[in-house]
């Protein structure tokens, strides 16, 4: 018996399947086209305000943005020129203070919530309060710090502004870090314990390095949000027309400078407000893009 005859006896008869052709007039296809077009239309409509604001910032603010604007001090009412260099330094300083306070506390809180004692009553209450604080009005954080620090010390300061921003950053850092630590596979932790590692070694050598991209994403998003806050700084840092000499004095910030200059009847100050708005948007956009890049690297890993 030949090989072909043997295969014909062993193999089952071939079944002729109908050709699969896409019918654009089918009900499901029409529904898919309609819903897809609707989503694209809504996305375009939603992006119109965003791109219009960005266009106005580029046109109005870009025309005035130069080295003098980002290094000089704010001008007086009838003066020409000037800039907002002190506001850039003040914003970065207060965000740095807020990060130094909120990041360590947030990560330690996330360790307790996700690793050390996730099912305890205090963990449940803390997790609930952190979620509530994510929707906490920012101006109330400024009022709280004003009552605790500004009244106690008798002066507005960069310290008070940094603490107010830290209050707003803390829940974002905590919840993002907790979620990142929960994503660490249990098998990795069990393997480390099986090799004789202590809980501290597992946290330092396994949990934190593995969850680091997710933690960094939450930190960067919190920093981006804090950089654009203005209401808390009105009650805590106020404003100054000079470069900061020490942390315990009123400090300028970009958001407050924009608020002050945009309401003045002088063309020079209004132009500086547009330029400062563009710089602030660039800073926030940079932090958001950095968070996306870090989050994407986490996904690839």
Secondary structure per residue as TSV (DSSP state, phi and psi in degrees):
chain	resnum	aa	ss	phi	psi
A	1	X	-	360.0	135.0
A	2	X	-	-76.7	166.2
A	3	X	H	-64.3	-37.8
A	4	X	H	-66.2	-42.4
A	5	X	H	-65.3	-37.4
A	6	X	H	-64.3	-41.6
A	7	X	H	-66.2	-37.0
A	8	X	H	-64.9	-32.0
A	9	X	H	-77.9	-33.8
A	10	X	H	-83.4	-46.8
A	11	X	S	-75.2	142.0
A	12	X	-	-72.4	159.1
A	13	X	-	-64.4	142.3
A	14	X	-	-72.5	139.3
A	15	X	-	-100.6	127.6
A	16	X	-	-82.4	110.0
A	17	X	-	-86.2	144.7
A	18	X	-	-68.8	145.4
A	19	X	-	-67.7	133.7
A	20	X	-	-88.3	112.7
A	21	X	-	-122.1	139.7
A	22	X	-	-82.3	123.5
A	23	X	-	-105.3	109.0
A	24	X	T	-70.4	-14.4
A	25	X	T	-95.6	4.0
A	26	X	S	-70.0	152.3
A	27	X	H	-60.9	-44.4
A	28	X	H	-65.5	-37.8
A	29	X	H	-67.3	-42.2
A	30	X	H	-63.7	-40.1
A	31	X	H	-64.5	-38.9
A	32	X	H	-64.8	-44.6
A	33	X	H	-62.1	-41.8
A	34	X	H	-65.0	-48.6
A	35	X	H	-67.3	-37.7
A	36	X	H	-63.1	-44.6
A	37	X	H	-64.2	-37.6
A	38	X	H	-64.7	-42.4
A	39	X	H	-64.0	-43.4
A	40	X	H	-62.6	-40.3
A	41	X	H	-63.6	-44.6
A	42	X	H	-64.9	-37.9
A	43	X	H	-64.3	-41.2
A	44	X	H	-65.4	-43.0
A	45	X	H	-63.4	-39.7
A	46	X	H	-69.3	-28.2
A	47	X	H	-84.0	-14.3
A	48	X	H	-59.8	-49.2
A	49	X	H	-61.0	-39.3
A	50	X	H	-61.9	-50.4
A	51	X	H	-70.0	-29.2
A	52	X	H	-67.7	-40.2
A	53	X	H	-65.1	-44.3
A	54	X	H	-62.6	-39.9
A	55	X	H	-63.1	-44.6
A	56	X	H	-64.0	-38.9
A	57	X	I	-64.8	-41.9
A	58	X	I	-66.3	-39.4
A	59	X	I	-74.8	-51.9
A	60	X	I	-75.4	-46.9
A	61	X	I	-79.3	-35.9
A	62	X	T	-65.0	-28.4
A	63	X	T	-67.8	-24.6
A	64	X	T	-107.0	-10.1
A	65	X	-	-76.3	115.3
A	66	X	S	-149.8	-174.9
A	67	X	H	-65.0	-36.2
A	68	X	H	-64.2	-39.9
A	69	X	H	-64.0	-36.1
A	70	X	H	-93.5	3.1
A	71	X	H	-126.1	-29.0
A	72	X	S	-78.9	167.5
A	73	X	-	-85.7	157.8
A	74	X	-	-61.9	141.2
A	75	X	-	-82.6	161.7
A	76	X	-	-76.2	179.9
A	77	X	T	-52.7	-55.3
A	78	X	T	-96.0	3.7
A	79	X	-	-78.5	153.2
A	80	X	-	-104.6	163.7
A	81	X	-	76.5	-148.3
A	82	X	-	85.0	-176.4
A	83	X	-	-166.6	-154.1
A	84	X	-	-144.5	37.0
A	85	X	H	-61.2	-38.2
A	86	X	H	-65.7	-31.7
A	87	X	H	-69.7	-36.3
A	88	X	H	-64.7	-46.7
A	89	X	H	-62.3	-42.9
A	90	X	H	-64.3	-41.7
A	91	X	H	-62.0	-47.9
A	92	X	H	-64.2	-36.2
A	93	X	H	-66.2	-47.2
A	94	X	H	-69.2	-36.4
A	95	X	H	-66.2	-37.0
A	96	X	H	-63.5	-42.3
A	97	X	H	-62.5	-44.4
A	98	X	H	-62.2	-40.3
A	99	X	H	-66.0	-41.5
A	100	X	H	-63.5	-27.9
A	101	X	H	-86.7	-48.2
A	102	X	H	-79.7	-34.5
A	103	X	H	-66.3	-51.8
A	104	X	H	-61.4	-43.4
A	105	X	H	-65.0	-41.9
A	106	X	H	-64.2	-41.4
A	107	X	H	-68.5	-41.4
A	108	X	H	-65.1	-38.7
A	109	X	H	-64.5	-39.3
A	110	X	H	-65.2	-37.0
A	111	X	H	-61.2	-42.3
A	112	X	I	-67.0	-41.6
A	113	X	I	-71.6	-30.4
A	114	X	I	-106.0	-27.2
A	115	X	I	-118.0	-53.6
A	116	X	I	-72.8	-50.6
A	117	X	-	-151.9	68.1
A	118	X	T	-71.0	-20.4
A	119	X	T	-103.4	4.7
A	120	X	S	-73.8	164.5
A	121	X	H	-66.6	-40.6
A	122	X	H	-65.9	-32.7
A	123	X	H	-68.1	-40.8
A	124	X	H	-63.8	-44.0
A	125	X	H	-65.7	-42.6
A	126	X	H	-64.2	-40.8
A	127	X	H	-64.5	-40.5
A	128	X	H	-65.1	-44.0
A	129	X	H	-65.6	-36.0
A	130	X	H	-64.0	-39.9
A	131	X	H	-68.6	-35.1
A	132	X	H	-66.5	-40.1
A	133	X	H	-67.0	-22.3
A	134	X	T	-64.0	-26.4
A	135	X	T	-104.0	14.9
A	136	X	-	-69.7	129.2
A	137	X	-	-59.3	129.6
A	138	X	H	-64.3	-30.8
A	139	X	H	-66.7	-29.1
A	140	X	H	-69.5	-32.4
A	141	X	H	-63.5	-38.8
A	142	X	H	-65.3	-41.3
A	143	X	H	-63.4	-41.1
A	144	X	H	-62.8	-47.6
A	145	X	H	-69.0	-33.1
A	146	X	I	-59.5	-44.5
A	147	X	I	-69.9	-33.0
A	148	X	I	-86.6	-42.2
A	149	X	I	-107.9	-50.9
A	150	X	I	-63.3	-47.1
A	151	X	H	-66.5	-37.3
A	152	X	H	-67.1	-45.7
A	153	X	H	-83.2	-20.6
A	154	X	T	81.4	14.3
A	155	X	S	-155.9	150.0
A	156	X	-	-74.1	149.9
A	157	X	-	-159.6	164.0
A	158	X	H	-66.9	-32.0
A	159	X	H	-59.8	-47.5
A	160	X	H	-63.3	-41.0
A	161	X	H	-63.4	-40.9
A	162	X	H	-64.3	-39.9
A	163	X	H	-66.2	-40.3
A	164	X	H	-62.0	-42.4
A	165	X	H	-67.7	-33.4
A	166	X	H	-64.2	-37.4
A	167	X	H	-59.9	-37.6
A	168	X	H	-77.8	-31.7
A	169	X	H	-77.7	-30.4
A	170	X	H	-56.3	-49.4
A	171	X	H	-63.5	-36.3
A	172	X	H	-64.7	-45.5
A	173	X	H	-63.6	-44.1
A	174	X	H	-63.6	-49.9
A	175	X	H	-67.5	-39.3
A	176	X	H	-66.4	-42.4
A	177	X	H	-67.3	-39.0
A	178	X	H	-62.0	-45.6
A	179	X	H	-64.0	-39.0
A	180	X	H	-65.1	-39.5
A	181	X	H	-70.6	-31.6
A	182	X	H	-67.8	-23.7
A	183	X	T	-78.4	-9.2
A	184	X	S	-67.9	125.1
A	185	X	-	-59.0	137.2
A	186	X	H	-63.9	-28.8
A	187	X	H	-63.0	-36.0
A	188	X	H	-65.1	-42.9
A	189	X	H	-68.3	-41.0
A	190	X	H	-63.8	-38.2
A	191	X	H	-64.5	-39.5
A	192	X	H	-66.2	-41.7
A	193	X	H	-64.7	-37.3
A	194	X	H	-65.5	-26.4
A	195	X	T	-84.5	1.2
A	196	X	T	97.1	11.2
A	197	X	-	-73.5	145.1
A	198	X	-	-79.3	170.6
A	199	X	H	-62.4	-39.2
A	200	X	H	-63.0	-42.1
A	201	X	H	-65.7	-38.4
A	202	X	H	-63.6	-41.8
A	203	X	I	-65.6	-45.7
A	204	X	I	-76.5	-34.2
A	205	X	I	-99.1	-21.0
A	206	X	I	-119.2	-57.7
A	207	X	I	-67.6	-54.8
A	208	X	H	-64.4	-45.8
A	209	X	H	-62.6	-38.0
A	210	X	H	-71.0	-37.7
A	211	X	H	-88.4	0.6
A	212	X	H	-57.2	-45.1
A	213	X	H	-58.8	-42.2
A	214	X	H	-66.4	-38.8
A	215	X	H	-63.5	-44.4
A	216	X	H	-63.3	-36.6
A	217	X	H	-60.8	-47.0
A	218	X	H	-63.1	-39.7
A	219	X	H	-64.0	-45.0
A	220	X	H	-66.0	-40.4
A	221	X	H	-64.7	-37.9
A	222	X	H	-65.5	-40.7
A	223	X	H	-63.7	-42.5
A	224	X	H	-62.1	-40.6
A	225	X	H	-67.0	-40.1
A	226	X	H	-68.1	-33.4
A	227	X	H	-64.0	-26.9
A	228	X	T	-98.3	4.1
A	229	X	-	-75.1	144.0
A	230	X	-	-128.1	-41.0
A	231	X	H	-57.3	-46.3
A	232	X	H	-64.0	-31.1
A	233	X	H	-74.1	-22.7
A	234	X	H	-62.5	-32.6
A	235	X	H	-94.4	-12.2
A	236	X	H	-120.4	-49.7
A	237	X	T	-100.9	-21.7
A	238	X	-	57.5	-120.7
A	239	X	-	-161.8	160.4
A	240	X	-	-149.6	144.3
A	241	X	S	-90.0	7.6
A	242	X	S	-126.7	163.7
A	243	X	-	-66.6	147.4
A	244	X	-	-70.1	124.6
A	245	X	S	-93.2	-31.7
A	246	X	S	-151.6	165.6
A	247	X	S	-75.3	-22.3
A	248	X	S	-93.0	51.2
A	249	X	S	-151.8	159.1
A	250	X	-	-54.3	139.5
A	251	X	-	-130.0	138.8
A	252	X	-	-77.9	155.5
A	253	X	-	-147.5	155.7
A	254	X	H	-63.2	-43.2
A	255	X	H	-65.2	-40.7
A	256	X	H	-71.6	-36.5
A	257	X	H	-61.8	-42.3
A	258	X	H	-61.8	-42.7
A	259	X	H	-62.3	-44.3
A	260	X	H	-69.3	-48.1
A	261	X	H	-73.2	-30.4
A	262	X	H	-68.2	-20.1
A	263	X	T	-98.2	4.0
A	264	X	S	-85.7	150.8
A	265	X	S	-88.4	23.9
A	266	X	-	-113.1	130.8
A	267	X	H	-62.9	-36.5
A	268	X	H	-62.4	-45.2
A	269	X	H	-67.2	-36.0
A	270	X	H	-66.1	-39.8
A	271	X	H	-63.7	-40.4
A	272	X	H	-65.9	-34.1
A	273	X	H	-63.6	-40.7
A	274	X	H	-63.3	-44.9
A	275	X	H	-64.6	-40.9
A	276	X	H	-65.2	-35.9
A	277	X	H	-62.9	-41.4
A	278	X	H	-63.8	-42.1
A	279	X	H	-63.7	-42.2
A	280	X	H	-64.4	-41.8
A	281	X	H	-64.1	-39.1
A	282	X	H	-63.0	-42.0
A	283	X	H	-62.3	-47.7
A	284	X	H	-65.1	-41.0
A	285	X	H	-63.4	-39.0
A	286	X	H	-60.9	-46.1
A	287	X	H	-65.6	-37.9
A	288	X	H	-68.2	-41.3
A	289	X	H	-64.2	-40.5
A	290	X	H	-61.7	-38.9
A	291	X	H	-64.7	-39.5
A	292	X	H	-65.4	-40.5
A	293	X	H	-64.2	-44.4
A	294	X	H	-65.1	-42.8
A	295	X	H	-64.1	-35.8
A	296	X	H	-69.0	-37.0
A	297	X	H	-65.2	-35.5
A	298	X	H	-63.0	-43.6
A	299	X	H	-63.5	-39.4
A	300	X	H	-66.3	-34.8
A	301	X	-	-68.2	360.0
